[in-house]
Amino acid sequence: MEKNSTLEQTDKQYLWHPFTQMKDWLENDQLIIERGDRVYLYDTEGNKYIDGVSSLWVNVHGHCHQKLNQAIKKQLEKISHTTLLGLGNTPSIELAKKLVEITPKGLDKVFYSDSGSTAVEIALKIAFQYWQQTSPPSPLHEMERGAETAKGGRGGVRFKTKFITLANAYHGDTIGSVSVGGIDLFHKIYKPLLFKSIKVKPNAKAIETAMKKHHQEVAAIIMEPLIQGAAGMLLLPKDLLKKVRQLCNKYNILMIVDEVATGFGRTGQMFACEHEKVSPDIMCLAKGITGGYLPLAATLTTPKIYNAFLGKHEELKTFFHGHTYTGNPLACAAALANLEIFQKEKTLKKLQPKIKLLQKELQKFTKLKNVKEIRQLGFIIGIELKGYPANERTGHKVILEARKRGAILRPLGDVIVLMPPLSISEKELKKLLKITFESVERFLQPPANG
Ligand SMILES: *Cc1c(COP(=O)(O)O)cnc(C)c1O
């Protein structure tokens, strides 16, 4: 008790938490996690909770997995960090090879960074620079040429510089990734800081219309595959990804797929792109890449794009981008162990019956009158509540109920999210669903004493 209250006070004195109204944080009791074991989190008072959202969508094989711990320790004894700027390091090389092997065909080059947002920034900058370094001069209308030059175009060359993005998209919180985002609640205030992108509804017709109209100026389209996560687990139309691939080929536009949330087994396949047999030109990976142990991200691309950056030093075709901790050996060692566990423990195979179990058990929620819709893609679940004013924060109240019953969740507004570690057992999964059901059911009627 003593320990917790002191720590909590210190937290409240010194920390600023992400996506958190700190006034609420300061006014309420807070949980502090001390350790984890498999799918469980333990707070400083020894209470045990199922990690129902995989510590923000990252954990894959559970906490404190011996193989992962050992891989990190083993690397720790060799070296923790050395730079990729002008040097190579062992785990980053081995991992790059593995990533190329397991990702869709054609993605043969790996650029590392450390978060989903940076993976997206890198994808955008690569796409932007690619067209500058490959576009042949094109005749322009005189007035247009003047305008282009003023904007930095070079002597009669019009570059493809714009991005098509989807409504409700989420690609991270840095300025570039927010520029291609579409969630007003998070993004609106920063509008003056952002570059303009072409926002379209997430359907094939709207995308084709935009491409047809703007293809000469569009460098790339960026999208989350199959499901828009942070928007509230919104499922995209079936085959949209495949259709976008075809449209990108037709209109000569690069396809960037953001698999930050969906990658590493989350959807039931290693990557969501596999469901529709799509190979993007650029793919962003982060979250589950290290099994949820250390920050690491990768942006993969094709030889065609990579080759456009080759040239003599003085041609300045270099990709001038690099974060200090790029290719960190500890994180890469964790990522290698993560992939090894996928193989050794047959994670994807064992996941399939659990996905079916989820499908079946989630049916029960349809009986609850305060549930509007249940959305599922593999191990991604969104349970949307209905009938509550947004400012009542019912989603938040539901997860506090779940906490009392032994599960840690984090909602997206009034969408209750379930994203358990892939390693969760059927029994634990049932328990998590039971806790969630009871916590949602609790709000069928207003509680008696407020
Ligand atoms: C979480 C997420 C990001 C951002 O990743 P960070 O590591 O938080 O920067 C980007 N894209 C998608 C689809 C995500 O879910």
Ligand as a Chemical Component Dictionary entry (heavy atoms), coordinates in Angstrom:
data_LIG
# 
_chem_comp.id                   LIG 
_chem_comp.type                 NON-POLYMER 
_chem_comp.pdbx_formal_charge   0 
_chem_comp.three_letter_code    LIG 
# 
loop_
_chem_comp_atom.comp_id 
_chem_comp_atom.atom_id 
_chem_comp_atom.alt_atom_id 
_chem_comp_atom.type_symbol 
_chem_comp_atom.charge 
_chem_comp_atom.model_Cartn_x 
_chem_comp_atom.model_Cartn_y 
_chem_comp_atom.model_Cartn_z 
_chem_comp_atom.pdbx_ordinal 
LIG C1 C1 C 0 -0.194 2.633 -33.547 1  
LIG C2 C2 C 0 -0.220 2.929 -34.996 2  
LIG C3 C3 C 0 0.705  3.820 -35.573 3  
LIG C4 C4 C 0 1.668  4.617 -34.755 4  
LIG O1 O1 O 0 2.620  3.833 -34.107 5  
LIG P1 P1 P 0 3.479  4.461 -32.894 6  
LIG O2 O2 O 0 4.465  3.385 -32.575 7  
LIG O3 O3 O 0 2.502  4.723 -31.794 8  
LIG O4 O4 O 0 4.102  5.705 -33.397 9  
LIG C5 C5 C 0 0.677  3.984 -36.948 10 
LIG N1 N1 N 0 -0.204 3.334 -37.711 11 
LIG C6 C6 C 0 -1.109 2.470 -37.197 12 
LIG C7 C7 C 0 -2.046 1.771 -38.101 13 
LIG C8 C8 C 0 -1.160 2.256 -35.815 14 
LIG O5 O5 O 0 -2.077 1.453 -35.291 15 
# 
loop_
_chem_comp_bond.comp_id 
_chem_comp_bond.atom_id_1 
_chem_comp_bond.atom_id_2 
_chem_comp_bond.value_order 
_chem_comp_bond.pdbx_ordinal 
LIG C1 C2 SING 1  
LIG C2 C3 SING 2  
LIG C2 C8 DOUB 3  
LIG C3 C4 SING 4  
LIG C3 C5 DOUB 5  
LIG C4 O1 SING 6  
LIG O1 P1 SING 7  
LIG P1 O2 DOUB 8  
LIG P1 O3 SING 9  
LIG P1 O4 SING 10 
LIG C5 N1 SING 11 
LIG N1 C6 DOUB 12 
LIG C6 C7 SING 13 
LIG C6 C8 SING 14 
LIG C8 O5 SING 15 
# 
